[in-house]
Amino acid sequence: MVQMLLNRLDDERRAMAVQMLRYAFAGGAITLAVAASYWAIAEFLHVDPMLSLGIVFLFFSGVSYLVHGAFTFKGHGTRDDHGRRGARFLGINILGFLANQGFVWYLVKHLGGPTWWATIPMVLFTPLLTFALHRRFVYA
């Protein structure tokens, strides 16, 4: 069924649809790992939630860069300027990190909710933002 839908699209839209499917798989797994790690470190190790997210961000940014470059956006754009691409990737990940920190601050720190509350927008909002920006500015 997915293949039938992909066959109806022109080449550019088909490529983007394939990337979105790959991003949903790989990015979804990474996003769930980020959210679960943030929550576990904050909850069980009693680390401040905002610091917990910072720790998780540092580790998973490297994982994300490798996975998205090799799998999600495979065959899209050029791969000749690693320094520039890496800097753009980091910039977009920092933007996603700041959005997630905003969710943690507002939902956990400001409203006093449980640490898991912030995982909801981390999983539902941030991946949409970062996919669009990564595709346009990093792997173009």
Helices and strands as residue ranges (DSSP letters): H 2-7, H 11-22, I 23-27, H 28-44, H 49-67, I 68-72, H 82-103, I 104-110, G 115-118, H 119-124, H 126-133, I 134-138
